[in-house]
């Protein structure tokens, strides 16, 4: 009975540390309301000096997409890969489709690459040496507030973990030790989840994402031919494709036509011969 006050004091200490050192209720609500675990920080109060960091400290996520017209999509994809690697980036996805005919119709290549953010502009300029850039789209998203919020919550959880470890070392009995271990396990899980989010965010800021689509020259854009020459080229390719389809259909039907002709000949020839033979054997009608 004399050890009861010590147990109660230890339990209260653990509750105070868990309640004071953990993330605020608003931050926890933001985490639970997001399906992806992303952080939705509250808008900064006007006039707060920490709410407007310097431009050099801003965290910006850049994504871009571009379409190129090249002679050979496979060769162009290889050259793009070499450019990305020389710029310090990497190729995350690469898909190539071969041509379905001799005119190169259907050939294309798609890439998703990651390059350092400060090298994206130079890479887009170097793409002009590979082919004609048809369209480019670049978007930037400022995630400075999200990064600052994550850093603050990670620091608070590290402090909480350190205090809980200290309480475990000073636990007077098994009950207080188990309570401290449960709280410590929960805090460590939250800390690891936030650290993973921070690492992913840092990777998105450091490396920009660029999606590329390569296709041969003369392929009509998605919205249709643009001008007389594009329309003429598209019509010619459509005519060639239609003739090729007709040839395929004839090649498919020719064996059936030959077989049908042989069957017809095997049936009609004996019938006609029998008719002729009957006509010859029939007696001539008497003369008047």
Residue, then its C-alpha position, 0 to 999 in steps of 0.5 A: x500500500x505504501x507504493x501506491x502513491x508512487x504508481x499514481x504519480x508515475x502514471x500522472x507524469x506519463x499522462x502529462x508528458x503524452x498530453x503536452x508533448x504530442x501533436x495538437x488536436x488541429x494537426x491530428x484532425x488534419x491527418x485523420x481527414x486526409x486519405x493520403x496522410x498529407x499534412x494540411x497546415x492552418x493558414x498563417x496569421x497575417x503579420x507573423x514573421x515566420x509565416x513568410x520565409x525568404x525566397x531562398x528557403x521556399x520549398x517548391x514542387x515542380x512538375x512538367x510535361x512535353x510532347x516531341x516529334x522525332x524521326x524514331x521514337x525509340x532512338x529519341x527515348x534513348x537520347x532523352x535517357x542519356x540527357x537525364x542521366x547526364x543532368x544527374x537525374x533518373x528514368x523512372x518509367x519508359x515504354x515504347x511501341x513499335x510501328x504497325x506498318x512500313x510507314x512507321x504508323x503507331x510508333x511512340x515512346x513515353x517516359x517519366x523522368x526525375x531531374x534536379x529542379x535547377x536542371x529542368x529548364x536546361x533539359x527542356x531546352x536540350x530537347x530541341x536537339x532531339x526533335x520538335x517540341x510540340x507543347x510544354x506544360x510546367x506547374x509549380x506548387x509551394x509546399x513551404x508551409x507543409x514542410x515547416x509544419x512537418x518539421x515542427x511536429x517531428x521536433x515535438x515528437x522527438x522531445x516526447x520520445x526522449x521524455x518517455x524514455x527518461x520516465x521508463x528509466x525512472x519507473x518505480x514499478x511494472x505498471x508505470x513501466x508498461x504505461x510508459x512503453x505503450x505511450x513510447x511505442x505510439x509516439x515512435x510510430x507517429x514519428x516514423x510516419x511523419x519522417x516518411x512524409x518529410x522524406x517524400x516531400x524533400x524528394x519531390x522538392x529536390x527532383x522535378x518530375x517530367x513526363x515526355x511523349x515522343x511520336x514520329x513526324x507527321x502524326x496528327x495531334x489529338x485535336x485533329x489535323x492542323x492545316x492543309x498539309x497535316x490534313x493531307x498527310x492524315x488523309x494519305x495515311x488513312x487511305x493506306x491504312x484502308x487499302x491495307x485493311x482491304x488486302x487483309x480481308x481479301x487474304x483472309x477470304x481467298x482460301x474460303x473462296x477457293x474452297x467454295x469454288x472447288x465444292x461448286x465444281x464438284x457438284x455442278x460438273x457431274x450434274x451438267x454431264x448427266x444432263x448432256x448424256x440424257x439429252x444425247x440418249x433421248x430418241x429423236x421425235x418422229x418426222x411429220 
